[in-house]
């Protein structure tokens, strides 16, 4: 256990951020899965909508450093053909 007051605060802060980031990563995985299933289907409008949501979420996550910028760029590049 940390002895210094700032270290204790850092531990609390890290726990909160970890929970928040984990929720965002989980949502990103759900959106990727939704995009892949929409892409496998025949509905072009559903694929376009899923791609739009995924690109937006990836941009936000990359901006907040939850995912690496290159990971977001790679996923966005896969979606551009369907936008």
C-alpha positions in Angstrom: 0.0 0.0 0.0 1.2 3.5 -0.8 2.3 5.7 2.0 2.3 9.1 0.3 -0.9 11.1 0.0 -0.3 11.8 -3.7 0.3 8.1 -4.4 -3.0 7.1 -2.7 -4.8 9.7 -4.8 -3.1 8.3 -7.9 -4.3 4.8 -7.2 -7.9 6.0 -6.8 -7.7 8.0 -10.0 -6.2 5.1 -11.9 -9.0 2.8 -10.7 -11.6 5.2 -11.9 -10.0 5.7 -15.3 -9.5 2.0 -15.8 -13.2 1.3 -15.3 -14.1 4.1 -17.7 -11.6 3.1 -20.4 -12.7 -0.6 -20.1 -16.3 0.4 -20.8 -15.2 2.4 -23.9 -13.1 -0.5 -25.2 -16.0 -2.9 -24.7 -18.3 -0.6 -26.6 -15.7 -0.4 -29.4 -15.6 -4.2 -29.6 -19.4 -4.3 -29.8 -19.4 -1.7 -32.6 -16.7 -3.6 -34.6 -18.7 -6.8 -34.2 -21.9 -5.0 -35.4 -20.1 -3.6 -38.4 -18.7 -7.0 -39.4 -22.2 -8.6 -39.2 -23.8 -5.8 -41.1 -21.0 -6.1 -43.7 -21.7 -9.8 -44.1 -25.4 -9.1 -44.6 -27.2 -7.7 -47.6 -28.5 -4.4 -46.2 -26.3 -1.6 -47.4 -28.0 1.0 -45.3 -27.3 -0.9 -42.1 -23.7 -1.3 -43.1 -23.3 2.4 -43.7 -24.9 3.2 -40.4 -22.7 0.7 -38.5 -19.6 2.1 -40.2 -20.5 5.7 -39.3 -21.0 4.8 -35.7 -17.7 2.9 -35.6 -15.7 5.7 -37.2 -17.2 8.2 -34.8 -16.5 6.1 -31.7 -12.9 5.3 -32.9 -12.2 9.0 -33.4 -13.4 9.8 -29.9 -11.4 6.9 -28.3 -8.2 7.9 -30.2 -8.6 11.5 -29.2 -8.8 10.5 -25.5 -5.9 8.0 -25.9 -8.0 5.0 -25.0 -6.9 3.3 -28.2 -3.8 4.0 -30.2 -4.2 6.4 -33.1 -3.0 3.8 -35.6 -5.6 1.2 -34.4 -8.3 3.8 -34.9 -6.9 4.7 -38.3 -6.8 1.0 -39.4 -10.5 0.4 -38.4 -11.6 3.6 -40.0 -9.8 2.7 -43.3 -11.7 -0.6 -43.3 -15.0 1.3 -43.0 -14.4 3.9 -45.7 -15.5 1.7 -48.5 -19.0 1.5 -46.9 -19.5 5.2 -46.1 
